[in-house]
């Protein structure tokens, strides 16, 4: 498994710290305290736990303003509706959870900033499914206020792209610059604990040479977490390959100039040879086996795209999602990303081209 699966005859490797436009300073930090991983305090589950805590307090005095439905069964949209159109008490419950979550998020950010790889961070974007909701954005903005009011000159803001799109759009920043010569699009994959998403990303270089106008042309989603029985690893990979082949066919029929490149974002720590060292426990089957290499499987199944050999590059999913925000981070030197979902993904970057104000 020691061979370079990124491309034949190339020195490129998976999960590189030296990316085309940024240096990756750190990623996938697993900070702990006496109660466990601190990232668990700012997960989607943690937010609903806070909602439940507030409901329980009110139930001791009277009817539950949110009814009888369990807090963990509330969708993001329903919680947002309660904020906007719910009764004052119902909205107050959700606002109470937002305030507590924001306090926790601010505490977690401070812990990250004490890590060597995160020192002097000037801006942090927050992605993941939690940021795609009014409650999530309010919690992020409130945490930003808490940090700044405490004297920390740091921008904390929701990621600009929809989190589902950010995990694909960021893949264009994994590709070496020469891959864009003669091509207008590429394949991207975002693998998660609940979903596997694949898409064609158009680079739109004529509109913006810095890839800031890259967008999703078409994507396909498979919710493997909903399958019963749960799919095996091989079944999941076969399904992904089928999705990619379908996208390739659609791109060819639409006369897109698809690059022979597949950028993959995947949870965990990715080794240079494309194996997953740790962090893939929420994926279907054993993805951390030393005998499993997703990049090799994809190249074997899709050896060419157009007339050229297929190149596959893998990186951590939070890294890839963060890369989608690169065009928003040109005014700072050092910036990071936190992705709030089932867990807390994280990455810190330093721009290769520093802003004029930085010396």
Secondary structure, DSSP 8 states (H G I E B T S, - for coil): --S--SSTT----TT-SB-SSEEEEEE----EETTEEGGGGGSHHHHHHHHHHHHHHHHTTS--TT-SS-GGG--HHHHHHHHHHS-HHHHHHHHHHHHHHHHHHHHHHHHHHTSGGGTT--EEEEESGGGSSHHHHHHHHHHHHHHHHTT---EEEE-SS-HHHHHHHGGGGTS-GGGGTT-SEEEEEEE-SS-EEEEEEE--TTT-TTSTT-EEEEEEEE-GGG-SS---HHHHHHHHHHHHHHHHHHHHHTT--EEEEEEEEESSEE-TTS-EEE--TTSSS----TT--HHHHHHHHS-EETTEE-EEEEEEHHHHHHHTTGGG-TT-SEEEEEEESSSEEEEEEEESS--TT--
